[in-house]
């Protein structure tokens, strides 16, 4: 015979039954747009470092390194910030958007002599859009 719950009393909510209840503070899943932004930022950083290595070992000299380095360095910083998207606050999101906005003109200026500039220009515009979405803001402002 199972134990029946007592009927609700006047003024008492019906759902006050003893026992475990699911809490809303369990592990939350990172939204798809934040995961996509994280992967894209890491890919831009890795491809930039690879390009920097290729230019450095290919004998392009100081001019080649000077053309590639500004776009690569900003993307490496964004890649490092992307590693913190799991536990970061809203300042991390805003800082990433700001760095992406700074990267857009740098990438645009490097389009002429650097094919990596087109990749970073498009990639950073996409990152701005992904991180500016409401679901990304909710993720970074969630309760921890």
N, CA, C and O atoms as a GROMACS GRO file, in nm:
protein
  576
    1UNK      N    1   0.084  -0.117   0.000
    1UNK     CA    2   0.000   0.000   0.000
    1UNK      C    3   0.089   0.123   0.000
    1UNK      O    4   0.180   0.134   0.082
    2UNK      N    5   0.063   0.215  -0.092
    2UNK     CA    6   0.146   0.335  -0.100
    2UNK      C    7   0.090   0.444  -0.010
    2UNK      O    8  -0.030   0.452   0.015
    3UNK      N    9   0.183   0.525   0.035
    3UNK     CA   10   0.142   0.634   0.124
    3UNK      C   11   0.085   0.746   0.039
    3UNK      O   12   0.149   0.796  -0.054
    4UNK      N   13  -0.037   0.786   0.072
    4UNK     CA   14  -0.101   0.894  -0.002
    4UNK      C   15  -0.063   1.027   0.060
    4UNK      O   16  -0.047   1.039   0.182
    5UNK      N   17  -0.050   1.126  -0.026
    5UNK     CA   18  -0.019   1.260   0.024
    5UNK      C   19  -0.146   1.320   0.081
    5UNK      O   20  -0.255   1.299   0.028
    6UNK      N   21  -0.133   1.395   0.189
    6UNK     CA   22  -0.253   1.456   0.247
    6UNK      C   23  -0.310   1.562   0.153
    6UNK      O   24  -0.235   1.625   0.079
    7UNK      N   25  -0.440   1.580   0.156
    7UNK     CA   26  -0.500   1.682   0.068
    7UNK      C   27  -0.450   1.821   0.107
    7UNK      O   28  -0.410   1.845   0.220
    8UNK      N   29  -0.454   1.910   0.009
    8UNK     CA   30  -0.407   2.047   0.033
    8UNK      C   31  -0.499   2.117   0.132
    8UNK      O   32  -0.621   2.102   0.126
    9UNK      N   33  -0.441   2.191   0.223
    9UNK     CA   34  -0.516   2.268   0.322
    9UNK      C   35  -0.551   2.404   0.262
    9UNK      O   36  -0.492   2.445   0.162
   10UNK      N   37  -0.644   2.472   0.321
   10UNK     CA   38  -0.678   2.606   0.274
   10UNK      C   39  -0.558   2.698   0.287
   10UNK      O   40  -0.495   2.704   0.393
   11UNK      N   41  -0.525   2.770   0.180
   11UNK     CA   42  -0.413   2.863   0.182
   11UNK      C   43  -0.278   2.799   0.155
   11UNK      O   44  -0.177   2.868   0.146
   12UNK      N   45  -0.275   2.668   0.143
   12UNK     CA   46  -0.149   2.597   0.119
   12UNK      C   47  -0.145   2.553  -0.027
   12UNK      O   48  -0.241   2.494  -0.077
   13UNK      N   49  -0.033   2.579  -0.098
   13UNK     CA   50  -0.024   2.536  -0.239
   13UNK      C   51  -0.032   2.384  -0.250
   13UNK      O   52   0.008   2.311  -0.160
   14UNK      N   53  -0.085   2.340  -0.362
   14UNK     CA   54  -0.103   2.197  -0.384
   14UNK      C   55   0.030   2.126  -0.404
   14UNK      O   56   0.041   2.008  -0.370
   15UNK      N   57   0.131   2.193  -0.457
   15UNK     CA   58   0.257   2.127  -0.491
   15UNK      C   59   0.356   2.121  -0.374
   15UNK      O   60   0.476   2.111  -0.398
   16UNK      N   61   0.310   2.128  -0.253
   16UNK     CA   62   0.400   2.122  -0.137
   16UNK      C   63   0.410   1.978  -0.086
   16UNK      O   64   0.387   1.950   0.031
   17UNK      N   65   0.444   1.891  -0.175
   17UNK     CA   66   0.460   1.751  -0.138
   17UNK      C   67   0.604   1.726  -0.098
   17UNK      O   68   0.696   1.784  -0.156
   18UNK      N   69   0.623   1.641   0.001
   18UNK     CA   70   0.760   1.613   0.043
   18UNK      C   71   0.836   1.536  -0.065
   18UNK      O   72   0.775   1.468  -0.149
   19UNK      N   73   0.965   1.547  -0.062
   19UNK     CA   74   1.048   1.472  -0.156
   19UNK      C   75   1.134   1.565  -0.238
   19UNK      O   76   1.119   1.687  -0.233
   20UNK      N   77   1.225   1.506  -0.316
   20UNK     CA   78   1.317   1.587  -0.396
   20UNK      C   79   1.244   1.657  -0.509
   20UNK      O   80   1.148   1.604  -0.566
   21UNK      N   81   1.290   1.775  -0.539
   21UNK     CA   82   1.233   1.854  -0.648
   21UNK      C   83   1.345   1.894  -0.743
   21UNK      O   84   1.458   1.918  -0.700
   22UNK      N   85   1.314   1.901  -0.869
   22UNK     CA   86   1.417   1.950  -0.962
   22UNK      C   87   1.441   2.098  -0.937
   22UNK      O   88   1.348   2.176  -0.917
   23UNK      N   89   1.566   2.135  -0.938
   23UNK     CA   90   1.599   2.275  -0.919
   23UNK      C   91   1.640   2.336  -1.053
   23UNK      O   92   1.687   2.265  -1.142
   24UNK      N   93   1.622   2.464  -1.067
   24UNK     CA   94   1.656   2.533  -1.191
   24UNK      C   95   1.803   2.572  -1.196
   24UNK      O   96   1.845   2.642  -1.288
   25UNK      N   97   1.882   2.528  -1.099
   25UNK     CA   98   2.022   2.569  -1.096
   25UNK      C   99   2.117   2.459  -1.142
   25UNK      O  100   2.236   2.464  -1.112
   26UNK      N  101   2.066   2.362  -1.214
   26UNK     CA  102   2.151   2.253  -1.263
   26UNK      C  103   2.243   2.302  -1.373
   26UNK      O  104   2.242   2.420  -1.408
   27UNK      N  105   2.323   2.213  -1.427
   27UNK     CA  106   2.416   2.254  -1.533
   27UNK      C  107   2.339   2.303  -1.655
   27UNK      O  108   2.242   2.242  -1.700
   28UNK      N  109   2.384   2.414  -1.707
   28UNK     CA  110   2.321   2.473  -1.824
   28UNK      C  111   2.409   2.446  -1.945
   28UNK      O  112   2.531   2.436  -1.934
   29UNK      N  113   2.345   2.435  -2.060
   29UNK     CA  114   2.418   2.408  -2.183
   29UNK      C  115   2.443   2.539  -2.257
   29UNK      O  116   2.354   2.623  -2.270
   30UNK      N  117   2.564   2.555  -2.305
   30UNK     CA  118   2.602   2.675  -2.380
   30UNK      C  119   2.519   2.682  -2.507
   30UNK      O  120   2.507   2.583  -2.579
   31UNK      N  121   2.460   2.800  -2.537
   31UNK     CA  122   2.381   2.813  -2.659
   31UNK      C  123   2.465   2.786  -2.785
   31UNK      O  124   2.587   2.802  -2.785
   32UNK      N  125   2.397   2.744  -2.889
   32UNK     CA  126   2.466   2.707  -3.014
   32UNK      C  127   2.544   2.824  -3.073
   32UNK      O  128   2.652   2.805  -3.127
   33UNK      N  129   2.490   2.945  -3.064
   33UNK     CA  130   2.562   3.059  -3.123
   33UNK      C  131   2.689   3.091  -3.044
   33UNK      O  132   2.786   3.136  -3.104
   34UNK      N  133   2.690   3.069  -2.914
   34UNK     CA  134   2.811   3.092  -2.835
   34UNK      C  135   2.914   2.982  -2.864
   34UNK      O  136   3.034   3.009  -2.874
   35UNK      N  137   2.866   2.857  -2.878
   35UNK     CA  138   2.958   2.748  -2.915
   35UNK      C  139   3.018   2.774  -3.053
   35UNK      O  140   3.138   2.753  -3.074
   36UNK      N  141   2.936   2.820  -3.147
   36UNK     CA  142   2.985   2.850  -3.282
   36UNK      C  143   3.086   2.965  -3.279
   36UNK      O  144   3.188   2.961  -3.348
   37UNK      N  145   3.058   3.067  -3.198
   37UNK     CA  146   3.152   3.179  -3.186
   37UNK      C  147   3.284   3.132  -3.126
   37UNK      O  148   3.391   3.176  -3.168
   38UNK      N  149   3.276   3.045  -3.029
   38UNK     CA  150   3.397   2.993  -2.965
   38UNK      C  151   3.482   2.914  -3.066
   38UNK      O  152   3.603   2.934  -3.075
   39UNK      N  153   3.418   2.826  -3.140
   39UNK     CA  154   3.490   2.745  -3.239
   39UNK      C  155   3.549   2.833  -3.348
   39UNK      O  156   3.663   2.813  -3.390
   40UNK      N  157   3.472   2.931  -3.395
   40UNK     CA  158   3.521   3.020  -3.500
   40UNK      C  159   3.640   3.103  -3.451
   40UNK      O  160   3.737   3.121  -3.525
   41UNK      N  161   3.633   3.155  -3.330
   41UNK     CA  162   3.744   3.233  -3.276
   41UNK      C  163   3.870   3.148  -3.262
   41UNK      O  164   3.980   3.194  -3.291
   42UNK      N  165   3.854   3.024  -3.218
   42UNK     CA  166   3.969   2.935  -3.206
   42UNK      C  167   4.027   2.898  -3.342
   42UNK      O  168   4.148   2.887  -3.358
   43UNK      N  169   3.939   2.878  -3.441
   43UNK     CA  170   3.986   2.848  -3.577
   43UNK      C  171   4.060   2.967  -3.638
   43UNK      O  172   4.163   2.949  -3.704
   44UNK      N  173   4.009   3.087  -3.617
   44UNK     CA  174   4.078   3.206  -3.668
   44UNK      C  175   4.215   3.222  -3.603
   44UNK      O  176   4.312   3.258  -3.670
   45UNK      N  177   4.222   3.196  -3.474
   45UNK     CA  178   4.351   3.207  -3.403
   45UNK      C  179   4.449   3.101  -3.454
   45UNK      O  180   4.566   3.131  -3.479
   46UNK      N  181   4.402   2.978  -3.468
   46UNK     CA  182   4.490   2.870  -3.512
   46UNK      C  183   4.536   2.892  -3.656
   46UNK      O  184   4.653   2.871  -3.688
   47UNK      N  185   4.445   2.933  -3.743
   47UNK     CA  186   4.486   2.957  -3.882
   47UNK      C  187   4.581   3.076  -3.892
   47UNK      O  188   4.672   3.077  -3.974
   48UNK      N  189   4.560   3.177  -3.807
   48UNK     CA  190   4.651   3.291  -3.806
   48UNK      C  191   4.790   3.253  -3.760
   48UNK      O  192   4.889   3.297  -3.818
   49UNK      N  193   4.797   3.172  -3.656
   49UNK     CA  194   4.929   3.128  -3.608
   49UNK      C  195   4.999   3.041  -3.713
   49UNK      O  196   5.120   3.048  -3.729
   50UNK      N  197   4.921   2.959  -3.783
   50UNK     CA  198   4.978   2.877  -3.890
   50UNK      C  199   5.030   2.966  -4.003
   50UNK      O  200   5.139   2.942  -4.055
   51UNK      N  201   4.954   3.066  -4.040
   51UNK     CA  202   4.998   3.158  -4.144
   51UNK      C  203   5.123   3.234  -4.100
   51UNK      O  204   5.215   3.252  -4.180
   52UNK      N  205   5.126   3.278  -3.977
   52UNK     CA  206   5.242   3.350  -3.925
   52UNK      C  207   5.366   3.261  -3.931
   52UNK      O  208   5.475   3.306  -3.965
   53UNK      N  209   5.349   3.135  -3.896
   53UNK     CA  210   5.461   3.040  -3.901
   53UNK      C  211   5.506   3.019  -4.046
   53UNK      O  212   5.626   3.016  -4.074
   54UNK      N  213   5.410   3.005  -4.138
   54UNK     CA  214   5.445   2.984  -4.278
   54UNK      C  215   5.517   3.105  -4.337
   54UNK      O  216   5.613   3.089  -4.412
   55UNK      N  217   5.471   3.225  -4.303
   55UNK     CA  218   5.537   3.346  -4.353
   55UNK      C  219   5.677   3.358  -4.293
   55UNK      O  220   5.771   3.397  -4.362
   56UNK      N  221   5.690   3.324  -4.165
   56UNK     CA  222   5.820   3.334  -4.099
   56UNK      C  223   5.921   3.234  -4.152
   56UNK      O  224   6.039   3.266  -4.164
   57UNK      N  225   5.876   3.115  -4.184
   57UNK     CA  226   5.970   3.013  -4.234
   57UNK      C  227   5.984   3.015  -4.386
   57UNK      O  228   6.074   2.952  -4.441
   58UNK      N  229   5.895   3.088  -4.454
   58UNK     CA  230   5.898   3.091  -4.600
   58UNK      C  231   5.993   3.193  -4.656
   58UNK      O  232   6.009   3.201  -4.778
   59UNK      N  233   6.055   3.271  -4.573
   59UNK     CA  234   6.152   3.368  -4.620
   59UNK      C  235   6.089   3.495  -4.677
   59UNK      O  236   6.151   3.562  -4.760
   60UNK      N  237   5.969   3.530  -4.634
   60UNK     CA  238   5.904   3.652  -4.683
   60UNK      C  239   5.966   3.778  -4.624
   60UNK      O  240   5.944   3.887  -4.676
   61UNK      N  241   6.041   3.763  -4.520
   61UNK     CA  242   6.110   3.877  -4.461
   61UNK      C  243   6.021   3.961  -4.371
   61UNK      O  244   5.910   3.922  -4.336
   62UNK      N  245   6.072   4.076  -4.335
   62UNK     CA  246   6.004   4.164  -4.241
   62UNK      C  247   5.875   4.221  -4.299
   62UNK      O  248   5.778   4.240  -4.226
   63UNK      N  249   5.874   4.248  -4.428
   63UNK     CA  250   5.754   4.304  -4.490
   63UNK      C  251   5.637   4.205  -4.483
   63UNK      O  252   5.524   4.244  -4.453
   64UNK      N  253   5.664   4.079  -4.510
   64UNK     CA  254   5.560   3.976  -4.502
   64UNK      C  255   5.510   3.957  -4.360
   64UNK      O  256   5.390   3.944  -4.337
   65UNK      N  257   5.602   3.956  -4.266
   65UNK     CA  258   5.563   3.941  -4.126
   65UNK      C  259   5.484   4.063  -4.079
   65UNK      O  260   5.388   4.050  -4.003
   66UNK      N  261   5.523   4.181  -4.124
   66UNK     CA  262   5.454   4.303  -4.084
   66UNK      C  263   5.313   4.311  -4.139
   66UNK      O  264   5.225   4.371  -4.077
   67UNK      N  265   5.291   4.252  -4.256
   67UNK     CA  266   5.157   4.253  -4.316
   67UNK      C  267   5.062   4.158  -4.246
   67UNK      O  268   4.941   4.182  -4.243
   68UNK      N  269   5.113   4.051  -4.190
   68UNK     CA  270   5.029   3.946  -4.132
   68UNK      C  271   5.011   3.963  -3.981
   68UNK      O  272   4.905   3.931  -3.928
   69UNK      N  273   5.111   4.013  -3.914
   69UNK     CA  274   5.112   4.013  -3.767
   69UNK      C  275   4.994   4.085  -3.702
   69UNK      O  276   4.937   4.029  -3.608
   70UNK      N  277   4.953   4.206  -3.744
   70UNK     CA  278   4.842   4.272  -3.672
   70UNK      C  279   4.712   4.191  -3.673
   70UNK      O  280   4.643   4.182  -3.571
   71UNK      N  281   4.678   4.133  -3.787
   71UNK     CA  282   4.554   4.056  -3.792
   71UNK      C  283   4.565   3.929  -3.710
   71UNK      O  284   4.468   3.886  -3.647
   72UNK      N  285   4.681   3.869  -3.709
   72UNK     CA  286   4.700   3.745  -3.634
   72UNK      C  287   4.695   3.770  -3.484
   72UNK      O  288   4.632   3.694  -3.410
   73UNK      N  289   4.762   3.875  -3.438
   73UNK     CA  290   4.768   3.900  -3.294
   73UNK      C  291   4.632   3.925  -3.232
   73UNK      O  292   4.602   3.872  -3.125
   74UNK      N  293   4.548   4.004  -3.299
   74UNK     CA  294   4.414   4.028  -3.246
   74UNK      C  295   4.332   3.900  -3.244
   74UNK      O  296   4.255   3.877  -3.150
   75UNK      N  297   4.347   3.817  -3.345
   75UNK     CA  298   4.272   3.691  -3.347
   75UNK      C  299   4.323   3.593  -3.242
   75UNK      O  300   4.245   3.513  -3.190
   76UNK      N  301   4.451   3.596  -3.211
   76UNK     CA  302   4.503   3.510  -3.105
   76UNK      C  303   4.446   3.554  -2.970
   76UNK      O  304   4.410   3.471  -2.887
   77UNK      N  305   4.438   3.686  -2.948
   77UNK     CA  306   4.378   3.736  -2.824
   77UNK      C  307   4.231   3.694  -2.816
   77UNK      O  308   4.184   3.653  -2.709
   78UNK      N  309   4.159   3.702  -2.927
   78UNK     CA  310   4.019   3.658  -2.929
   78UNK      C  311   4.007   3.508  -2.905
   78UNK      O  312   3.912   3.462  -2.841
   79UNK      N  313   4.103   3.431  -2.955
   79UNK     CA  314   4.103   3.287  -2.929
   79UNK      C  315   4.123   3.256  -2.782
   79UNK      O  316   4.060   3.165  -2.728
   80UNK      N  317   4.211   3.331  -2.718
   80UNK     CA  318   4.234   3.311  -2.574
   80UNK      C  319   4.108   3.349  -2.496
   80UNK      O  320   4.072   3.281  -2.401
   81UNK      N  321   4.042   3.457  -2.535
   81UNK     CA  322   3.917   3.495  -2.469
   81UNK      C  323   3.809   3.389  -2.490
   81UNK      O  324   3.729   3.363  -2.400
   82UNK      N  325   3.807   3.328  -2.609
   82UNK     CA  326   3.706   3.226  -2.638
   82UNK      C  327   3.720   3.104  -2.548
   82UNK      O  328   3.621   3.035  -2.521
   83UNK      N  329   3.839   3.078  -2.500
   83UNK     CA  330   3.858   2.966  -2.408
   83UNK      C  331   3.786   2.990  -2.277
   83UNK      O  332   3.758   2.894  -2.204
   84UNK      N  333   3.754   3.114  -2.245
   84UNK     CA  334   3.687   3.148  -2.119
   84UNK      C  335   3.535   3.162  -2.135
   84UNK      O  336   3.468   3.198  -2.038
   85UNK      N  337   3.480   3.136  -2.252
   85UNK     CA  338   3.336   3.152  -2.274
   85UNK      C  339   3.253   3.061  -2.185
   85UNK      O  340   3.136   3.091  -2.160
   86UNK      N  341   3.308   2.953  -2.138
   86UNK     CA  342   3.233   2.860  -2.054
   86UNK      C  343   3.199   2.924  -1.920
   86UNK      O  344   3.088   2.907  -1.870
   87UNK      N  345   3.293   2.998  -1.862
   87UNK     CA  346   3.271   3.050  -1.728
   87UNK      C  347   3.276   3.202  -1.720
   87UNK      O  348   3.267   3.257  -1.610
   88UNK      N  349   3.288   3.270  -1.832
   88UNK     CA  350   3.305   3.415  -1.830
   88UNK      C  351   3.178   3.492  -1.803
   88UNK      O  352   3.067   3.440  -1.817
   89UNK      N  353   3.195   3.615  -1.766
   89UNK     CA  354   3.084   3.707  -1.741
   89UNK      C  355   3.057   3.790  -1.866
   89UNK      O  356   3.119   3.768  -1.970
   90UNK      N  357   2.963   3.885  -1.855
   90UNK     CA  358   2.923   3.964  -1.970
   90UNK      C  359   3.036   4.056  -2.018
   90UNK      O  360   3.039   4.091  -2.136
   91UNK      N  361   3.127   4.094  -1.930
   91UNK     CA  362   3.240   4.176  -1.972
   91UNK      C  363   3.326   4.104  -2.074
   91UNK      O  364   3.386   4.167  -2.161
   92UNK      N  365   3.335   3.973  -2.064
   92UNK     CA  366   3.410   3.893  -2.160
   92UNK      C  367   3.343   3.898  -2.297
   92UNK      O  368   3.411   3.910  -2.399
   93UNK      N  369   3.212   3.891  -2.300
   93UNK     CA  370   3.138   3.899  -2.425
   93UNK      C  371   3.156   4.038  -2.487
   93UNK      O  372   3.184   4.051  -2.606
   94UNK      N  373   3.141   4.141  -2.406
   94UNK     CA  374   3.155   4.278  -2.456
   94UNK      C  375   3.298   4.306  -2.502
   94UNK      O  376   3.318   4.373  -2.604
   95UNK      N  377   3.396   4.254  -2.430
   95UNK     CA  378   3.535   4.269  -2.472
   95UNK      C  379   3.562   4.198  -2.603
   95UNK      O  380   3.637   4.249  -2.687
   96UNK      N  381   3.503   4.081  -2.621
   96UNK     CA  382   3.519   4.007  -2.746
   96UNK      C  383   3.455   4.083  -2.862
   96UNK      O  384   3.512   4.090  -2.971
   97UNK      N  385   3.338   4.139  -2.839
   97UNK     CA  386   3.272   4.218  -2.945
   97UNK      C  387   3.357   4.340  -2.980
   97UNK      O  388   3.372   4.373  -3.097
   98UNK      N  389   3.411   4.406  -2.878
   98UNK     CA  390   3.495   4.524  -2.901
   98UNK      C  391   3.621   4.488  -2.980
   98UNK      O  392   3.657   4.558  -3.074
   99UNK      N  393   3.687   4.379  -2.943
   99UNK     CA  394   3.806   4.337  -3.018
   99UNK      C  395   3.772   4.296  -3.161
   99UNK      O  396   3.849   4.322  -3.254
  100UNK      N  397   3.657   4.231  -3.178
  100UNK     CA  398   3.614   4.196  -3.314
  100UNK      C  399   3.587   4.321  -3.396
  100UNK      O  400   3.623   4.327  -3.513
  101UNK      N  401   3.526   4.422  -3.334
  101UNK     CA  402   3.500   4.547  -3.405
  101UNK      C  403   3.631   4.617  -3.441
  101UNK      O  404   3.640   4.680  -3.546
  102UNK      N  405   3.731   4.605  -3.356
  102UNK     CA  406   3.862   4.661  -3.386
  102UNK      C  407   3.932   4.581  -3.497
  102UNK      O  408   4.005   4.637  -3.578
  103UNK      N  409   3.908   4.453  -3.500
  103UNK     CA  410   3.971   4.365  -3.598
  103UNK      C  411   3.916   4.388  -3.739
  103UNK      O  412   3.987   4.366  -3.837
  104UNK      N  413   3.790   4.431  -3.750
  104UNK     CA  414   3.729   4.449  -3.883
  104UNK      C  415   3.806   4.551  -3.968
  104UNK      O  416   3.842   4.517  -4.081
  105UNK      N  417   3.835   4.674  -3.920
  105UNK     CA  418   3.913   4.765  -4.006
  105UNK      C  419   4.056   4.717  -4.030
  105UNK      O  420   4.112   4.740  -4.137
  106UNK      N  421   4.115   4.652  -3.931
  106UNK     CA  422   4.251   4.599  -3.950
  106UNK      C  423   4.251   4.494  -4.062
  106UNK      O  424   4.340   4.492  -4.147
  107UNK      N  425   4.150   4.407  -4.061
  107UNK     CA  426   4.139   4.306  -4.166
  107UNK      C  427   4.110   4.370  -4.301
  107UNK      O  428   4.164   4.327  -4.403
  108UNK      N  429   4.026   4.473  -4.301
  108UNK     CA  430   3.993   4.541  -4.426
  108UNK      C  431   4.117   4.606  -4.487
  108UNK      O  432   4.136   4.601  -4.608
  109UNK      N  433   4.201   4.666  -4.403
  109UNK     CA  434   4.322   4.730  -4.452
  109UNK      C  435   4.424   4.629  -4.505
  109UNK      O  436   4.507   4.662  -4.590
  110UNK      N  437   4.418   4.507  -4.453
  110UNK     CA  438   4.515   4.407  -4.497
  110UNK      C  439   4.464   4.321  -4.612
  110UNK      O  440   4.531   4.225  -4.650
  111UNK      N  441   4.350   4.353  -4.667
  111UNK     CA  442   4.295   4.275  -4.779
  111UNK      C  443   4.385   4.274  -4.902
  111UNK      O  444   4.395   4.173  -4.971
  112UNK      N  445   4.450   4.385  -4.929
  112UNK     CA  446   4.527   4.399  -5.053
  112UNK      C  447   4.644   4.301  -5.060
  112UNK      O  448   4.663   4.237  -5.163
  113UNK      N  449   4.720   4.288  -4.954
  113UNK     CA  450   4.839   4.205  -4.962
  113UNK      C  451   4.832   4.075  -4.886
  113UNK      O  452   4.933   4.006  -4.873
  114UNK      N  453   4.714   4.040  -4.835
  114UNK     CA  454   4.707   3.926  -4.746
  114UNK      C  455   4.573   3.854  -4.764
  114UNK      O  456   4.470   3.909  -4.726
  115UNK      N  457   4.572   3.735  -4.820
  115UNK     CA  458   4.446   3.663  -4.835
  115UNK      C  459   4.382   3.626  -4.701
  115UNK      O  460   4.261   3.605  -4.694
  116UNK      N  461   4.461   3.620  -4.597
  116UNK     CA  462   4.408   3.594  -4.462
  116UNK      C  463   4.317   3.707  -4.418
  116UNK      O  464   4.229   3.687  -4.334
  117UNK      N  465   4.336   3.827  -4.472
  117UNK     CA  466   4.253   3.942  -4.437
  117UNK      C  467   4.106   3.920  -4.470
  117UNK      O  468   4.019   3.960  -4.393
  118UNK      N  469   4.077   3.856  -4.583
  118UNK     CA  470   3.938   3.829  -4.621
  118UNK      C  471   3.875   3.730  -4.523
  118UNK      O  472   3.760   3.746  -4.483
  119UNK      N  473   3.951   3.628  -4.486
  119UNK     CA  474   3.901   3.528  -4.391
  119UNK      C  475   3.871   3.593  -4.256
  119UNK      O  476   3.766   3.566  -4.196
  120UNK      N  477   3.961   3.677  -4.209
  120UNK     CA  478   3.939   3.740  -4.079
  120UNK      C  479   3.829   3.845  -4.084
  120UNK      O  480   3.756   3.863  -3.987
  121UNK      N  481   3.817   3.915  -4.196
  121UNK     CA  482   3.711   4.014  -4.209
  121UNK      C  483   3.574   3.948  -4.197
  121UNK      O  484   3.490   3.991  -4.118
  122UNK      N  485   3.553   3.845  -4.274
  122UNK     CA  486   3.425   3.773  -4.270
  122UNK      C  487   3.406   3.705  -4.135
  122UNK      O  488   3.298   3.711  -4.076
  123UNK      N  489   3.510   3.639  -4.086
  123UNK     CA  490   3.500   3.569  -3.959
  123UNK      C  491   3.469   3.660  -3.842
  123UNK      O  492   3.389   3.625  -3.756
  124UNK      N  493   3.532   3.777  -3.838
  124UNK     CA  494   3.507   3.869  -3.728
  124UNK      C  495   3.370   3.934  -3.737
  124UNK      O  496   3.308   3.962  -3.634
  125UNK      N  497   3.320   3.959  -3.857
  125UNK     CA  498   3.183   4.008  -3.870
  125UNK      C  499   3.083   3.904  -3.820
  125UNK      O  500   2.986   3.938  -3.754
  126UNK      N  501   3.107   3.778  -3.853
  126UNK     CA  502   3.019   3.671  -3.805
  126UNK      C  503   3.028   3.659  -3.653
  126UNK      O  504   2.926   3.637  -3.587
  127UNK      N  505   3.147   3.673  -3.597
  127UNK     CA  506   3.162   3.667  -3.451
  127UNK      C  507   3.085   3.779  -3.382
  127UNK      O  508   3.023   3.756  -3.278
  128UNK      N  509   3.087   3.898  -3.438
  128UNK     CA  510   3.011   4.008  -3.379
  128UNK      C  511   2.862   3.975  -3.376
  128UNK      O  512   2.795   3.995  -3.275
  129UNK      N  513   2.812   3.923  -3.488
  129UNK     CA  514   2.670   3.888  -3.495
  129UNK      C  515   2.636   3.778  -3.395
  129UNK      O  516   2.534   3.786  -3.327
  130UNK      N  517   2.719   3.676  -3.386
  130UNK     CA  518   2.691   3.565  -3.294
  130UNK      C  519   2.693   3.609  -3.148
  130UNK      O  520   2.608   3.565  -3.069
  131UNK      N  521   2.788   3.693  -3.111
  131UNK     CA  522   2.800   3.735  -2.971
  131UNK      C  523   2.702   3.845  -2.933
  131UNK      O  524   2.678   3.868  -2.815
  132UNK      N  525   2.643   3.914  -3.032
  132UNK     CA  526   2.548   4.020  -3.002
  132UNK      C  527   2.406   3.968  -2.985
  132UNK      O  528   2.316   4.045  -2.950
  133UNK      N  529   2.383   3.842  -3.008
  133UNK     CA  530   2.249   3.785  -2.995
  133UNK      C  531   2.205   3.780  -2.849
  133UNK      O  532   2.288   3.776  -2.758
  134UNK      N  533   2.075   3.781  -2.829
  134UNK     CA  534   2.018   3.782  -2.694
  134UNK      C  535   2.055   3.654  -2.618
  134UNK      O  536   2.082   3.660  -2.498
  135UNK      N  537   2.057   3.541  -2.684
  135UNK     CA  538   2.091   3.417  -2.616
  135UNK      C  539   2.235   3.418  -2.565
  135UNK      O  540   2.264   3.359  -2.461
  136UNK      N  541   2.324   3.484  -2.638
  136UNK     CA  542   2.463   3.496  -2.591
  136UNK      C  543   2.469   3.585  -2.468
  136UNK      O  544   2.541   3.555  -2.372
  137UNK      N  545   2.394   3.693  -2.470
  137UNK     CA  546   2.391   3.782  -2.354
  137UNK      C  547   2.336   3.709  -2.232
  137UNK      O  548   2.390   3.723  -2.122
  138UNK      N  549   2.231   3.631  -2.251
  138UNK     CA  550   2.175   3.553  -2.139
  138UNK      C  551   2.278   3.453  -2.085
  138UNK      O  552   2.288   3.433  -1.964
  139UNK      N  553   2.354   3.392  -2.176
  139UNK     CA  554   2.453   3.293  -2.132
  139UNK      C  555   2.559   3.358  -2.044
  139UNK      O  556   2.595   3.303  -1.939
  140UNK      N  557   2.609   3.472  -2.084
  140UNK     CA  558   2.716   3.537  -2.009
  140UNK      C  559   2.664   3.606  -1.882
  140UNK      O  560   2.742   3.634  -1.791
  141UNK      N  561   2.533   3.634  -1.875
  141UNK     CA  562   2.478   3.699  -1.757
  141UNK      C  563   2.403   3.602  -1.666
  141UNK      O  564   2.336   3.644  -1.572
  142UNK      N  565   2.415   3.473  -1.692
  142UNK     CA  566   2.343   3.374  -1.613
  142UNK      C  567   2.395   3.370  -1.469
  142UNK      O  568   2.506   3.412  -1.440
  143UNK      N  569   2.311   3.317  -1.382
  143UNK     CA  570   2.352   3.300  -1.242
  143UNK      C  571   2.446   3.181  -1.234
  143UNK      O  572   2.428   3.080  -1.301
  144UNK      N  573   2.545   3.194  -1.151
  144UNK     CA  574   2.643   3.086  -1.134
  144UNK      C  575   2.641   3.036  -0.993
  144UNK      O  576   2.716   2.945  -0.959
   0.00000   0.00000   0.00000
